[in-house]
Amino acid sequence: MTNLEEEMENKSGIKKIAVLTSGGDAPGMNAAIRAIVRSGIDAGLEVYGIDDGYKGLIEGKFHLMDRMSVSETINRGGTILGSARCKEFKNLEVQQKAVEKFRELGVDALVTIGGDGTYQGALKLTRLGVNCIGVPATIDNDIASTEYSIGFHTAVNTAVDAIDKIRDTSNSHRRCSVVEVMGRYCGDIAYAAALATGADYVITADIGFNMEQIIKIVKKCQKQNRRHILIIVTEHITDTSDLARQVEIHTGYESRATVLGHMQRGGTPVWYDRNLASRLGTKAVECLLNGEGGKCVGIFNNEIKVFPIEEALKMKKNIFEGYPELTEKLS
């Protein structure tokens, strides 16, 4: 063991840590797992993987990991630990059962990789005596304590690639394309993809749904003799197929709807998500070795930051403020 490892170990009494992934999968989760396992082992810790998120935690699905457990995973999408929704984890008795599983194995701390719901679970466990650090991984980019969450850049790249292909065929047939992207109730994928593809209009929960405005934009494009019109909409806002039909009815412009769906979750993570995951995973272990708990890691202006989870859950996102106006000016 090096002097650095001794110094880090002496700052806390932990010997064993665990890692889980929860909620929707995101490209780059495996890179984060890899960083946590290898940096933990390098610091002299035993590192356990927990299969299937909080569900696997309460079922005791722990397994000891070594460096080879995460070999050849940095470029893989999805999560090698698996993920599952676990609504019952909101109940105190279920949380206490999870704490008992930690005590049985002698696990001192936990790194949770996921989004808002994952952070909520980590906060509850911290309050019950298990130090937890949250790592933001969600394609929606709806965690306010970080500019970017793991998986967001890959999801946007996937959406942009698909939209570019849709543009090719729509341009050939003089059509209006209405493309639905993921994001849950966060418009970040829509904003980023709209700007990157030269969309004519973007619809998100922040902007709201205004059919009159949409028709106005389409008619404006018609007057400019556009061969192709592109509207991007975040999921859960409206029925995308019906929107395309309404556009065609009110403008006479042939319209088609495309829902990109879960293809945005999969695929090889881009370099940014791999690097971000590696940096955040390493920082999470460093926090635990320093005796911190109830915290989460994030990135702002390329600098890794640490926030209390409770504070992070109350923060508001604003990194894409001004994007709708910019998209409209450039259309």
N, C-alpha and C positions, 0 to 999 in steps of 0.2 A: 504494500500500500504506500502511495506517495504521501509527502507531507501535506499536499493540498487535500487529499482524501481524508487524512487524519483530522485536519483542521475542520473540514466540513462535517465530519461525523461527530466531532466533539461539540458542535454547536447544538445538537439535538440528541435525544436518546433513542431515535428510531433505528430499527434494524430491518424491518420488513415494510414494504409498501405494495400497494396494488394499483391497477389501472383498469378502467372500463370505458367503453364507448356506449353512448346512449342517444336515443332519439333517431332522427333520420341520418342515414350515412352520408358522408361527404368525402370527396376525393382529397387525400392528404391525411386522413385519420391514421392510416398505417404508418406514415412517416412520423407522426406524433408518438404513436405507440413505440416505434423503434427508438426514438430519441429518449423516451422515458425509461425504457428497459436498459438501454446501453449506458446512459448517464447514471442511472441508479446502480447498476452493477459496478461501474467504474468507481463509484463512491463507497463500495463495500456493502451495498444493501442486497437483500433478497427481494426480487420483484415478482409479483404474482399477477397474472392476467385473469380477469373475470369475464366469462363468456356471457353474452346476451344482456349486457347492461345491468340495470338495477334488478331486473327479474332474475338474472343469473346470480346476483349478489345474495338475494334472500334465499335462493335455492342452494347456495354454497358451491357454485361452479368456479372454484379457484383452481389455478394450475401454476406451478412454478415455471418461470421463463428464464432462458439464458440468451446469450448473444445470438446463437443460431436460431432461436425461436422467431427472430425478426429479420433474419437474413433474406435478402431478395424481396423485401416488402416495400421499400421506399417508393417504388414506382407503381405500386398496385392500388387500384381504386377500391372502394368499399372499406370494410373493416375486418381484419382477421379474427377479432374477438367477437364479432357479431353484435347486433343491437336489437332491442325489443322495447316496445312501449310497456310501461308498468304503472297504470293509474293507481293501483292499490298502495303504491309507495307514499302516497299522501297521508296514509293512516299512521299514527304514532306507533301502534303495536307492530306494524310491518317494519318501520324504521328501527325499532328496538331489536327486532329479530335480525336485521342486517348487522347491527352493532355486535350482537352475540356471535355472528359468523366471523367477524374480525377478531374477537377475543379468543375464539377457539383456535385460530391459526396464529395468533400473536401478531397480526398485522397492525401497524401503528398509524398508517396514513394512506390516503387514497388520492389518485389523480383521476378526475372525471373529464372526459372529452365529449363535447356536445354543445347543445344550445341552451335556451332559456330554461326548459324543464330540467335539463341536466344540472344546471346551476342551482335550481331550487332544491333538488335532492342533495347536492353537496352541502348546501347551507344547513339543511336539516340534520345531516350526519355530523357536521362540525359542532352544532349545538348539543349533540349527544356525546361529544367527546372524541370523535374521530376527525383528526385534522385532514381537511380536503382542499385541494387546489383545482380550480376549473380551467380548462383549456377550451377556447372557443372554436368549435368546428360545426359549421352549418352553411350550406350553400346559400341560404336566405340572407346572410349577412345582417341578421337582426339583433346581434349582440352589441349594445351601445358602448361597452367598455373596451372596444377595439375598433380601429378603422376598418380592418378586414378580418373576417373569420376564415378559418381553414376550409377550403373547398369552393369559396365564392369565385375566385378567379377562373378556376377550371370550369365551373358551371356557366359563367359568362362566355368563356371561349366556345363551349359547346353550343350555347344558344346562338352566338354570332355566326358560327360555322353553318348551322342549320338555316338561319335566316338568310345568309348569303346565297345558299342553294335555292331557297324559296324565291328570292328576288330574281334569279336567273330565269326561272320558268314563268313567273308572273310578268316580268318585263317582256317576254316573248308573246304573251297573250293579252297584254294591256289589262291587267287586273289589279284589284285592291286586295292586299294580303293582310289578314288580321291574325296575328301570331300571339298565342298565350304562352307566357313563360312562368316559371315557378317563383317562389318567394314568400309563400304563405300570405301574410298581410304586409310584408315589407316590399317596397318597390325598387330596391337596389339593383336587382338583376335587370329589371325592365329599363331603368334609367341608363345603366351602363351599356346594355345591348342596343338601346335606341340610339344613343349617341354614336356608338361604334358602327352602326349599320346605316346611318343617315335616315332614320325613321321620320315619318311626317307627323306622327302623333303618338304620345305615350299615355297610357291610362293606369293609374295606381290608386291605392286607397287614399293617399295624401291629396291627390288631385281631384278624385271623385269621378263619377260617371255622368257625362253630360252629352246626351245623344245629339242635341242641337249643335253643340260645338263640333262634334265629330263630323256631322253632315256638312257643316260649314267648311271644315278643313278639306274634306274630300272634294267638294265643289270647287274650292279654290285651286286644288291640284288639277282638276279637270280643265279649268280655264287656262292653266299653264301648259295644257296638252301633255301631261305626264303619261308615260307608258306604264308606270308602276306606282302604286301608292302603298305605303307600309304603315300599319298601325300595330303597336305592341301593347299588350295588356297583361297586367299581373293577375294570376289566378285568384279566384274567389270574388272578383269584381262583378262579372256578368257572364252570361252564357255566350261564349265566343262565337259559336255557330249562328246563334240568333242575331248577334251583332253584325256579322257579315251579311246575313239576309237583309237586315234593316238598311244597311248601307246600300245594297244593290237596289232595294225597293225605292228608296228615297233619292237616289242619284242616277240609277241606271248603269252604274259602273260595275261590271262583273266582279264579284268578290268571292274569296275563299278563306276559310278559317283553318288554322293549324294549331293544334295543342301539342307543344313539345314534350310535356310530361316528364316522366322519371328518367328519360335519357340524360337529363341535365345532372342527375346525381352520379352517374357512372363515368367510367373512363379513367385513363391514366392522369394523375394530377400534374398540372403544369409546374414548371420550375418554381414559380413564386409560392405555390401552396406547399411544395416539398420543403423549401427553405423556411417558410413561416412556421410550418409544423415542427420542424427540427429545432428552431430557436425557442418556440413557446414550450415544447415538451421538456427541453433542457432546463429552461427557467422554472418550470413547475417543480422539478425535482430539487433544484437549488432552494426554492422557497420552503419545501418540506424539510430539507436538511438544516435550514435556519430556524426551524420550529414554528413556521407560520402555518395557519389554517384559516379556513373561511375566506380565502382569497382567490382571485382569478387573474390570469395573465392576458395581456393584449398588446397591440402595437399601435403607436401613434408617431407619425413622422419618422418611421423606420427605427424607432426606439421602443424596446420592450418595457412595458409598464405593468405594475401590479396594483390591483384595486380590491377592496373588500367586496365579496360577492353581494352582500346586502346593498351596498352602494351601487354596484354595477347594474343590479336589477331595476334600479330607479332612474338610471341615466336615459337620456333621449338621444337618438341618432340624428345626425344632421350633415353627414359627410357628402350627401348628394343634393344638398340644398342648392337650388338654382339650376339643376339639370333640366327640369321641364321647360323653363324659359329658353335655355341654351339650345335644346333640341328643336324647339319651334323656330328660333331665329335661323338655324342652319338648314331647316327643311326646304 
